[in-house]
Amino acid sequence: MAPDTPSLMAATSVKRGREAEFEDFVLSVIVPASQRVKPDLDGSWRLLRPNEDDVEGLTRAYMFLFYGDAPWEEWDLEPLFREAYGPEEGARHLDHFVDLVEGEQTLYAFSGHVAGS
């Protein structure tokens, strides 16, 4: 798979009005935890911000893009937070993440490009 092709994607809808808080949470909680616990995965994911305009027919969501061949379980926040922050603080961070998100994340897995595309 080409390095510019994500292998996994998580569509994450954030509650209205909490986008800045979500972005701060990603930068101040998820990034440091990932760098501390899974340094081998550092730099192998991106977060795309949704368009600020409401466009009829389009779903507004942040997109976590994951590159490489790490299985989805490697990106699970619950064990990541527990290992990085300990059981109590890790649970608080997970609860905060869940509180920021609207509904469930939608997960997608990819195996590469369709030939000729």
LUMGU-841439 format. One record per residue: residue in one letter; y, z, x of N, C-alpha, C, O, CB in turn. Coordinates in steps of 0.02 Angstrom, whole numbers, plus 32768, in hexadecimal, padded with zeros to 4 digits. Glycine has a CB too. Example, Ala and Ser with C-alpha at 12.3 -4.5 7.8 and 13.67 -1.06 7.14 Angstrom:
! LUMGU-841439
+------+--------+------+-------+---------+------+--------+--------+------+-------+--------+------+-------+---------+------+--------+
! code ! nnorth !  nup ! neast ! canorth ! caup ! caeast ! cnorth !  cup ! ceast ! onorth !  oup ! oeast ! cbnorth ! cbup ! cbeast !
+------+--------+------+-------+---------+------+--------+--------+------+-------+--------+------+-------+---------+------+--------+
!    A !   7EE4 ! 8186 !  8294 !    7F1F ! 8186 !   8267 !   7F5B ! 8186 !  8294 !   7F5A ! 81A7 !  82C8 !    7F20 ! 81C4 !   8235 !
!    S !   7F90 ! 8162 !  8282 !    7FCB ! 8165 !   82AC !   8002 ! 818A !  8285 !   8039 ! 8192 !  829E !    7FE2 ! 811E !   82C0 !
+------+--------+------+-------+---------+------+--------+--------+------+-------+--------+------+-------+---------+------+--------+
This chain:
! LUMGU-841439
+------+--------+------+-------+---------+------+--------+--------+------+-------+--------+------+-------+---------+------+--------+
! code ! nnorth !  nup ! neast ! canorth ! caup ! caeast ! cnorth !  cup ! ceast ! onorth !  oup ! oeast ! cbnorth ! cbup ! cbeast !
+------+--------+------+-------+---------+------+--------+--------+------+-------+--------+------+-------+---------+------+--------+
!    M !   7FC5 ! 8000 !  802A !    8000 ! 8000 !   8000 !   803E ! 8000 !  802D !   8041 ! 8025 !  805E !    8000 ! 803D !   7FD0 !
!    A !   806E ! 7FD8 !  801C !    80AC ! 7FD4 !   8042 !   80D0 ! 8017 !  8041 !   80CD ! 803A !  800E !    80D9 ! 7F9C !   8028 !
!    P !   80F3 ! 8029 !  8077 !    8114 ! 806A !   8079 !   814C ! 8071 !  8045 !   8160 ! 80A9 !  8035 !    8130 ! 8077 !   80BD !
!    D !   8165 ! 803A !  802B !    819A ! 803D !   7FF9 !   817E ! 8041 !  7FB2 !   81A5 ! 8042 !  7F82 !    81C8 ! 8001 !   7FFF !
!    T !   813D ! 8044 !  7FAB !    811D ! 8046 !   7F6A !   8107 ! 808E !  7F5B !   80E0 ! 80AB !  7F81 !    80E1 ! 8016 !   7F66 !
!    P !   8120 ! 80AB !  7F24 !    8109 ! 80EF !   7F14 !   80C1 ! 80EE !  7EFD !   80AA ! 80BD !  7EDF !    8136 ! 810F !   7EDE !
!    S !   809D ! 8123 !  7F0C !    8058 ! 812A !   7EF5 !   8055 ! 8153 !  7EB5 !   8026 ! 814C !  7E8E !    802C ! 8149 !   7F2B !
!    L !   8086 ! 817E !  7EAB !    808A ! 81A9 !   7E70 !   80D2 ! 81AC !  7E58 !   8101 ! 81A4 !  7E7F !    806F ! 81F0 !   7E7F !
!    M !   80DB ! 81B7 !  7E17 !    811D ! 81BF !   7DFB !   8119 ! 81F2 !  7DC3 !   80E9 ! 81F3 !  7D9C !    813A ! 817A !   7DE0 !
!    A !   814C ! 821D !  7DBF !    8150 ! 824F !   7D89 !   8194 ! 8246 !  7D66 !   81C8 ! 8254 !  7D83 !    8148 ! 8298 !   7DA5 !
!    A !   8192 ! 8230 !  7D28 !    81CE ! 822A !   7CFF !   81DD ! 826F !  7CE4 !   81B3 ! 828E !  7CC3 !    81C5 ! 81F6 !   7CC6 !
!    T !   821A ! 8288 !  7CF1 !    822C ! 82CC !   7CE1 !   826C ! 82CD !  7CB9 !   82A2 ! 82C0 !  7CD4 !    8232 ! 82F7 !   7D21 !
!    S !   8268 ! 82DC !  7C78 !    82A3 ! 82E0 !   7C4E !   82C1 ! 8326 !  7C55 !   829E ! 8358 !  7C4F !    8292 ! 82D1 !   7C03 !
!    V !   8302 ! 8328 !  7C63 !    8325 ! 8367 !   7C6D !   8351 ! 8374 !  7C2F !   836E ! 8346 !  7C13 !    8351 ! 8366 !   7CAE !
!    K !   8354 ! 83B3 !  7C1B !    837C ! 83C5 !   7BE1 !   83C5 ! 83B0 !  7BEC !   83E1 ! 83B7 !  7C22 !    8378 ! 8411 !   7BD4 !
!    R !   83E3 ! 8397 !  7BB6 !    8429 ! 8380 !   7BB8 !   8457 ! 83B8 !  7BD0 !   8451 ! 83F2 !  7BBB !    843F ! 8368 !   7B73 !
!    G !   8485 ! 83A6 !  7BFC !    84B5 ! 83D5 !   7C16 !   849D ! 83FE !  7C50 !   84C2 ! 8426 !  7C6C !    84CA ! 8403 !   7BE0 !
!    R !   845E ! 83F5 !  7C63 !    8441 ! 841D !   7C9A !   842E ! 83F2 !  7CD6 !   840A ! 8408 !  7D03 !    8403 ! 8444 !   7C82 !
!    E !   8447 ! 83B5 !  7CD7 !    8436 ! 8386 !   7D0D !   844D ! 83A1 !  7D52 !   8426 ! 839E !  7D82 !    8456 ! 8342 !   7D00 !
!    A !   848A ! 83BA !  7D57 !    84A2 ! 83D4 !   7D97 !   8478 ! 840F !  7DAE !   8469 ! 8416 !  7DE9 !    84EC ! 83E8 !   7D92 !
!    E !   8466 ! 843B !  7D7F !    843C ! 8474 !   7D8F !   83F7 ! 845D !  7DA8 !   83DC ! 847A !  7DD7 !    8434 ! 84A3 !   7D51 !
!    F !   83DC ! 8429 !  7D88 !    839B ! 840E !   7D9C !   839F ! 83F2 !  7DE3 !   8374 ! 8400 !  7E0D !    8384 ! 83D7 !   7D6B !
!    E !   83D3 ! 83CB !  7DF0 !    83DA ! 83AD !   7E33 !   83E2 ! 83E4 !  7E68 !   83C6 ! 83DF !  7E9E !    8416 ! 837D !   7E35 !
!    D !   8409 ! 8418 !  7E59 !    8410 ! 8450 !   7E87 !   83CE ! 8473 !  7E92 !   83BE ! 8486 !  7ECA !    8445 ! 8481 !   7E6D !
!    F !   83A7 ! 847B !  7E5D !    8365 ! 849B !   7E62 !   8337 ! 8473 !  7E90 !   8315 ! 848F !  7EBB !    8345 ! 84A2 !   7E1C !
!    V !   8337 ! 8431 !  7E88 !    830E ! 8406 !   7EB3 !   8322 ! 8410 !  7EFC !   82F7 ! 8419 !  7F27 !    8315 ! 83BC !   7E9F !
!    L !   8363 ! 840F !  7F0A !    837C ! 8413 !   7F4F !   8376 ! 8459 !  7F6D !   836A ! 8460 !  7FA9 !    83C4 ! 83FD !   7F52 !
!    S !   837D ! 848D !  7F43 !    837D ! 84D1 !   7F5F !   833B ! 84F5 !  7F59 !   8330 ! 8528 !  7F7C !    83B2 ! 84F9 !   7F3D !
!    V !   830D ! 84DD !  7F2F !    82CD ! 84FF !   7F26 !   8292 ! 84D2 !  7F39 !   8268 ! 84E6 !  7F62 !    82C5 ! 8516 !   7EDD !
!    I !   828E ! 8497 !  7F1C !    8255 ! 846B !   7F29 !   8255 ! 8450 !  7F70 !   8221 ! 8453 !  7F92 !    8254 ! 8431 !   7EF7 !
!    V !   828D ! 8436 !  7F87 !    8290 ! 8419 !   7FCA !   827D ! 844D !  8000 !   8252 ! 843F !  8029 !    82D5 ! 83FC !   7FD8 !
!    P !   829D ! 8489 !  8001 !    828A ! 84B9 !   8034 !   8241 ! 84CF !  8030 !   8220 ! 84D8 !  8063 !    82B6 ! 84F7 !   802F !
!    A !   8227 ! 84D7 !  7FF3 !    81E0 ! 84EA !   7FEB !   81B3 ! 84B4 !  8007 !   8183 ! 84C3 !  802B !    81CF ! 84F7 !   7FA1 !
!    S !   81C2 ! 8476 !  7FF7 !    819A ! 843F !   8011 !   819D ! 843A !  805D !   816A ! 842F !  807D !    81B1 ! 83FD !   7FF1 !
!    Q !   81D8 ! 8441 !  8078 !    81E0 ! 843E !   80C1 !   81BA ! 8477 !  80E4 !   819E ! 846D !  811A !    822A ! 8440 !   80D5 !
!    R !   81BA ! 84B1 !  80C5 !    8199 ! 84EC !   80E3 !   814D ! 84E8 !  80DD !   812A ! 84F7 !  810D !    81B3 ! 852C !   80C3 !
!    V !   8134 ! 84D6 !  80A2 !    80ED ! 84D9 !   8094 !   80C9 ! 8498 !  80A3 !   808F ! 8499 !  80B9 !    80E3 ! 84EC !   804C !
!    K !   80EA ! 8460 !  8098 !    80CA ! 841F !   80A0 !   80F5 ! 83F1 !  80CC !   810A ! 83BC !  80B5 !    80BC ! 83FF !   805C !
!    P !   8101 ! 8405 !  810A !    812E ! 83DC !   8134 !   8114 ! 8395 !  813F !   813B ! 8368 !  814D !    8138 ! 83FF !   8176 !
!    D !   80D2 ! 838C !  813A !    80B6 ! 8349 !   8143 !   80CA ! 831A !  810A !   80C6 ! 82DD !  8112 !    8069 ! 834D !   8147 !
!    L !   80DF ! 8334 !  80D1 !    80F5 ! 830B !   8099 !   8141 ! 8302 !  8096 !   815A ! 82DF !  806B !    80DC ! 8329 !   8058 !
!    D !   8164 ! 8323 !  80C5 !    81AD ! 831E !   80C6 !   81C2 ! 82D5 !  80CE !   81A9 ! 82B2 !  80FA !    81CB ! 834A !   80FE !
!    G !   81F0 ! 82BF !  80A5 !    8208 ! 827B !   80A9 !   81DD ! 8248 !  8085 !   81EC ! 820C !  8085 !    820D ! 8267 !   80F0 !
!    S !   81A7 ! 825F !  8064 !    817B ! 822F !   8042 !   8184 ! 8230 !  7FF7 !   8159 ! 821B !  7FD1 !    8132 ! 823F !   8053 !
!    W !   81BE ! 8248 !  7FE1 !    81CF ! 8246 !   7F9A !   821A ! 823D !  7F91 !   8241 ! 824D !  7FBE !    81B7 ! 8287 !   7F76 !
!    R !   822C ! 8223 !  7F58 !    8272 ! 8218 !   7F46 !   827B ! 822E !  7EFD !   824C ! 8230 !  7ED6 !    8286 ! 81CC !   7F4F !
!    L !   82B9 ! 823F !  7EEC !    82CA ! 824E !   7EA7 !   8301 ! 821F !  7E92 !   8337 ! 821D !  7EB1 !    82E0 ! 8299 !   7E9F !
!    L !   82F5 ! 81F8 !  7E5D !    8327 ! 81CB !   7E43 !   8349 ! 81EB !  7E07 !   8329 ! 8209 !  7DDC !    8307 ! 8188 !   7E2E !
!    R !   838B ! 81E5 !  7E06 !    83B5 ! 8201 !   7DD0 !   83BA ! 81CE !  7D98 !   83C1 ! 8192 !  7DA6 !    83FC ! 8214 !   7DEB !
!    P !   83B6 ! 81E4 !  7D59 !    83BD ! 81B5 !   7D22 !   8405 ! 819D !  7D1A !   8434 ! 81BD !  7D32 !    83A5 ! 81D5 !   7CE0 !
!    N !   840C ! 8164 !  7CFA !    844E ! 814A !   7CEA !   8472 ! 817D !  7CBE !   8453 ! 819B !  7C92 !    8449 ! 8105 !   7CC7 !
!    E !   84B2 ! 8187 !  7CC9 !    84D7 ! 81B7 !   7CA1 !   84E5 ! 819D !  7C5B !   84F1 ! 81C5 !  7C2D !    8518 ! 81C8 !   7CC3 !
!    D !   84E5 ! 815C !  7C51 !    84F2 ! 8140 !   7C0F !   84B4 ! 8142 !  7BE4 !   847C ! 8136 !  7BFC !    850C ! 80F8 !   7C16 !
!    D !   84BD ! 8151 !  7BA5 !    8487 ! 814D !   7B75 !   8481 ! 8104 !  7B5F !   84B0 ! 80E9 !  7B42 !    8492 ! 817D !   7B37 !
!    V !   8449 ! 80E6 !  7B6C !    843E ! 80A0 !   7B5A !   8407 ! 80A0 !  7B25 !   83D0 ! 80B9 !  7B30 !    842A ! 8074 !   7B98 !
!    E !   8417 ! 8083 !  7AEC !    83E7 ! 8081 !   7AB5 !   83A6 ! 8060 !  7ACC !   83A5 ! 802B !  7AEA !    8404 ! 805B !   7A79 !
!    G !   836F ! 8081 !  7ABC !    832D ! 8067 !   7ACD !   8313 ! 807D !  7B10 !   82D9 ! 8071 !  7B20 !    832F ! 801D !   7ACB !
!    L !   833D ! 809E !  7B39 !    8327 ! 80B5 !   7B7A !   831F ! 8101 !  7B7A !   8347 ! 8125 !  7B5C !    8358 ! 80A0 !   7BB1 !
!    T !   82EB ! 8119 !  7B9B !    82E0 ! 8160 !   7BA3 !   8303 ! 8178 !  7BE2 !   82FC ! 8159 !  7C17 !    8294 ! 8171 !   7BA5 !
!    R !   8328 ! 81AE !  7BDC !    834B ! 81CA !   7C16 !   831E ! 81FD !  7C39 !   8309 ! 822E !  7C1A !    838E ! 81EC !   7C00 !
!    A !   830E ! 81F1 !  7C78 !    82E4 ! 8220 !   7C9D !   82EF ! 8219 !  7CE7 !   82FF ! 81E3 !  7D00 !    8299 ! 8215 !   7C8C !
!    Y !   82E8 ! 8250 !  7D0B !    82E5 ! 824F !   7D54 !   82A0 ! 8234 !  7D67 !   826F ! 8240 !  7D43 !    82F2 ! 8296 !   7D74 !
!    M !   829B ! 8211 !  7D9E !    825B ! 81F7 !   7DB6 !   824D ! 8211 !  7DFC !   8270 ! 8202 !  7E2C !    825B ! 81A9 !   7DB6 !
!    F !   8219 ! 823A !  7E00 !    81FF ! 824E !   7E42 !   81D1 ! 8216 !  7E58 !   81A1 ! 8206 !  7E35 !    81DA ! 8294 !   7E3F !
!    L !   81DE ! 81F9 !  7E92 !    81B3 ! 81C5 !   7EAE !   8191 ! 81E2 !  7EEC !   81B1 ! 81FD !  7F18 !    81DC ! 8185 !   7EC1 !
!    F !   814F ! 81DC !  7EEE !    8127 ! 81F8 !   7F25 !   8105 ! 81BE !  7F4A !   80E7 ! 8192 !  7F2B !    80F2 ! 822B !   7F0A !
!    Y !   810A ! 81BF !  7F8B !    80EF ! 818A !   7FB5 !   80B5 ! 81A5 !  7FDF !   80B1 ! 81E1 !  7FEC !    8126 ! 816D !   7FE3 !
!    G !   8089 ! 8179 !  7FF3 !    8050 ! 818D !   801B !   8013 ! 8199 !  7FEF !   8013 ! 8189 !  7FB4 !    8060 ! 81CC !   8043 !
!    D !   7FDF ! 81B5 !  800E !    7FA0 ! 81BD !   7FE9 !   7F8F ! 8205 !  7FD8 !   7F55 ! 8214 !  7FCA !    7F69 ! 819F !   8011 !
!    A !   7FC1 ! 8232 !  7FDA !    7FB3 ! 8277 !   7FC6 !   7FA3 ! 8279 !  7F7B !   7FC6 ! 825A !  7F53 !    7FF0 ! 82A6 !   7FD6 !
!    P !   7F6F ! 829D !  7F67 !    7F5E ! 82A1 !   7F20 !   7F93 ! 82C8 !  7EFA !   7FBA ! 82EE !  7F17 !    7F18 ! 82C2 !   7F16 !
!    W !   7F94 ! 82BF !  7EB8 !    7FC6 ! 82DF !   7E8E !   7FC7 ! 832B !  7E98 !   7FFC ! 8349 !  7E97 !    7FB8 ! 82D0 !   7E45 !
!    E !   7F8E ! 8349 !  7EA2 !    7F89 ! 8392 !   7EAB !   7FB4 ! 83AA !  7EE5 !   7FCC ! 83E3 !  7EE4 !    7F40 ! 83A7 !   7EB6 !
!    E !   7FBF ! 8381 !  7F17 !    7FE9 ! 8394 !   7F50 !   8032 ! 839E !  7F3B !   8057 ! 83C1 !  7F5E !    7FE5 ! 835F !   7F87 !
!    W !   8045 ! 8381 !  7F03 !    808B ! 8385 !   7EEC !   8094 ! 83BA !  7EB5 !   80CC ! 83C1 !  7E9B !    80A2 ! 8341 !   7ED3 !
!    D !   8060 ! 83DD !  7EA3 !    8063 ! 840F !   7E6D !   8092 ! 8448 !  7E81 !   808A ! 8466 !  7EB6 !    801C ! 842B !   7E5D !
!    L !   80C4 ! 8456 !  7E57 !    80F6 ! 8488 !   7E68 !   80DD ! 84CF !  7E67 !   80F3 ! 84F9 !  7E8E !    8130 ! 8482 !   7E39 !
!    E !   80AE ! 84DF !  7E3A !    8097 ! 8525 !   7E35 !   807B ! 853F !  7E77 !   8093 ! 8573 !  7E8F !    8063 ! 852A !   7DFE !
!    P !   804A ! 851F !  7E96 !    8031 ! 853A !   7ED6 !   8065 ! 8533 !  7F0E !   8066 ! 855C !  7F3C !    7FF1 ! 8516 !   7EEA !
!    L !   808F ! 84FF !  7F0B !    80C3 ! 84F7 !   7F3E !   80F3 ! 8532 !  7F3C !   8101 ! 8550 !  7F70 !    80E9 ! 84B4 !   7F33 !
!    F !   810B ! 8543 !  7F01 !    8139 ! 857B !   7EFA !   8118 ! 85BD !  7F0D !   8137 ! 85E7 !  7F2E !    8155 ! 857F !   7EB4 !
!    R !   80DA ! 85C7 !  7EF7 !    80B6 ! 8605 !   7F06 !   80B0 ! 860E !  7F52 !   80BB ! 8645 !  7F6C !    8070 ! 8605 !   7EE5 !
!    E !   809E ! 85D9 !  7F75 !    8095 ! 85DE !   7FBE !   80D8 ! 85E6 !  7FE2 !   80DD ! 860C !  8012 !    8071 ! 85A1 !   7FD9 !
!    A !   810B ! 85C3 !  7FCA !    814C ! 85C5 !   7FEC !   8173 ! 8605 !  7FDE !   8196 ! 861E !  8009 !    8176 ! 8589 !   7FD7 !
!    Y !   816E ! 861E !  7FA0 !    8199 ! 8655 !   7F8B !   8174 ! 8694 !  7F77 !   8194 ! 86C6 !  7F66 !    81C2 ! 863F !   7F53 !
!    G !   8132 ! 8693 !  7F77 !    810B ! 86CD !   7F61 !   80FF ! 86C9 !  7F16 !   8120 ! 86A2 !  7EF3 !    8130 ! 870E !   7F73 !
!    P !   80CF ! 86F1 !  7EFC !    80BB ! 86EA !   7EB6 !   80F3 ! 86F7 !  7E83 !   80FA ! 86D2 !  7E53 !    8083 ! 8718 !   7EA8 !
!    E !   811A ! 872C !  7E8D !    814D ! 873D !   7E5B !   8188 ! 870C !  7E5C !   819A ! 86F0 !  7E28 !    8167 ! 8784 !   7E66 !
!    E !   81A5 ! 8701 !  7E96 !    81DE ! 86D3 !   7E9B !   81C7 ! 868C !  7E8B !   81EC ! 8665 !  7E6C !    81FF ! 86D6 !   7EE1 !
!    G !   818B ! 867A !  7EA1 !    8170 ! 8637 !   7E92 !   8169 ! 862D !  7E47 !   8179 ! 85F7 !  7E2E !    812C ! 862E !   7EB3 !
!    A !   8152 ! 865F !  7E22 !    814C ! 865A !   7DDA !   8191 ! 8654 !  7DB9 !   8199 ! 862F !  7D89 !    8128 ! 8698 !   7DBE !
!    R !   81C3 ! 8678 !  7DD4 !    8207 ! 8672 !   7DB9 !   8222 ! 862B !  7DC3 !   8242 ! 860F !  7D96 !    8236 ! 86A5 !   7DDB !
!    H !   8216 ! 860E !  7DFE !    822D ! 85C9 !   7E0B !   8209 ! 8598 !  7DDC !   8229 ! 856A !  7DC3 !    8220 ! 85B6 !   7E55 !
!    L !   81C9 ! 85A1 !  7DD2 !    81A5 ! 8574 !   7DA5 !   81C0 ! 857A !  7D5E !   81C9 ! 8548 !  7D3C !    8159 ! 8584 !   7DA7 !
!    D !   81CD ! 85B7 !  7D47 !    81E9 ! 85C1 !   7D05 !   822E ! 85A0 !  7CFF !   823E ! 8582 !  7CCB !    81EF ! 860C !   7CF5 !
!    H !   8256 ! 85A4 !  7D34 !    8298 ! 8585 !   7D33 !   8290 ! 8539 !  7D2E !   82B4 ! 8519 !  7D08 !    82C0 ! 8598 !   7D73 !
!    F !   8263 ! 851C !  7D54 !    8257 ! 84D4 !   7D51 !   8243 ! 84BF !  7D0A !   825F ! 8490 !  7CEE !    8220 ! 84BE !   7D83 !
!    V !   8214 ! 84E4 !  7CED !    81FD ! 84D5 !   7CA9 !   8237 ! 84DA !  7C77 !   823B ! 84B3 !  7C48 !    81C3 ! 8504 !   7C94 !
!    D !   8263 ! 850B !  7C81 !    829C ! 8514 !   7C55 !   82CE ! 84DA !  7C5A !   82F1 ! 84CB !  7C29 !    82BF ! 8555 !   7C65 !
!    L !   82D2 ! 84BA !  7C93 !    8300 ! 8482 !   7C9D !   82E7 ! 8441 !  7C7F !   830D ! 8415 !  7C6E !    830D ! 8478 !   7CE7 !
!    V !   82A5 ! 843C !  7C79 !    8285 ! 83FD !   7C65 !   827C ! 83FA !  7C19 !   826C ! 842C !  7BF9 !    8241 ! 83F4 !   7C88 !
!    E !   8287 ! 83BF !  7BFE !    827E ! 83B2 !   7BB7 !   8239 ! 8393 !  7BAD !   822E ! 835A !  7BC1 !    82B6 ! 8384 !   7B9A !
!    G !   820B ! 83B7 !  7B8E !    81C7 ! 839D !   7B83 !   819E ! 839E !  7BC3 !   81AC ! 83C3 !  7BF2 !    81CB ! 8356 !   7B68 !
!    E !   816B ! 8375 !  7BC4 !    813D ! 8371 !   7BFD !   8150 ! 8337 !  7C2B !   816C ! 8305 !  7C14 !    80F4 ! 8368 !   7BE4 !
!    Q !   8140 ! 833E !  7C6B !    8148 ! 8305 !   7C98 !   8114 ! 82D1 !  7C86 !   80DC ! 82E1 !  7C72 !    8141 ! 831C !   7CE3 !
!    T !   8127 ! 8292 !  7C8E !    80F7 ! 825B !   7C85 !   80E5 ! 8242 !  7CCA !   8111 ! 822F !  7CF1 !    8114 ! 8222 !   7C57 !
!    L !   80A4 ! 8241 !  7CDA !    808D ! 822F !   7D1D !   806F ! 81EA !  7D1D !   804D ! 81D5 !  7CEE !    805A ! 8263 !   7D36 !
!    Y !   807C ! 81C6 !  7D54 !    8061 ! 8183 !   7D5D !   8045 ! 817D !  7DA3 !   8060 ! 819A !  7DD2 !    8098 ! 814C !   7D51 !
!    A !   800E ! 8159 !  7DAB !    7FF1 ! 814B !   7DED !   7FEF ! 8100 !  7DF7 !   7FE3 ! 80DA !  7DC8 !    7FAA ! 816B !   7DF3 !
!    F !   7FFA ! 80EB !  7E35 !    7FFC ! 80A3 !   7E46 !   7FCD ! 8095 !  7E80 !   7FC2 ! 80C0 !  7EAC !    8044 ! 808D !   7E58 !
!    S !   7FB0 ! 8059 !  7E80 !    7F84 ! 8046 !   7EB7 !   7FA0 ! 800C !  7EDF !   7F80 ! 7FF5 !  7F0E !    7F3F ! 8034 !   7E9B !
!    G !   7FDB ! 7FF4 !  7ECF !    7FFA ! 7FBF !   7EF5 !   8019 ! 7F8B !  7EC7 !   801C ! 7F93 !  7E8B !    7FC7 ! 7F9E !   7F23 !
!    H !   8030 ! 7F55 !  7EE7 !    8050 ! 7F1E !   7EC2 !   801D ! 7EEF !  7EA5 !   7FE5 ! 7EE8 !  7EC0 !    8080 ! 7EF8 !   7EF0 !
!    V !   802F ! 7ECE !  7E6E !    8006 ! 7E98 !   7E54 !   8013 ! 7E5B !  7E80 !   804D ! 7E4C !  7E8F !    8017 ! 7E8A !   7E07 !
!    A !   7FDF ! 7E39 !  7E93 !    7FE6 ! 7DFF !   7EC0 !   8018 ! 7DCD !  7EA3 !   8016 ! 7DBD !  7E68 !    7FA1 ! 7DDC !   7ECB !
!    G !   8044 ! 7DB5 !  7ECE !    8074 ! 7D83 !   7EBA !   80B3 ! 7D9E !  7E9B !   80E0 ! 7D78 !  7E89 !    8055 ! 7D54 !   7E8C !
!    S !   80B7 ! 7DE0 !  7E94 !    80F4 ! 7DFC !   7E75 !   8124 ! 7E16 !  7EA9 !   8159 ! 7E30 !  7E98 !    80E2 ! 7E34 !   7E43 !
+------+--------+------+-------+---------+------+--------+--------+------+-------+--------+------+-------+---------+------+--------+
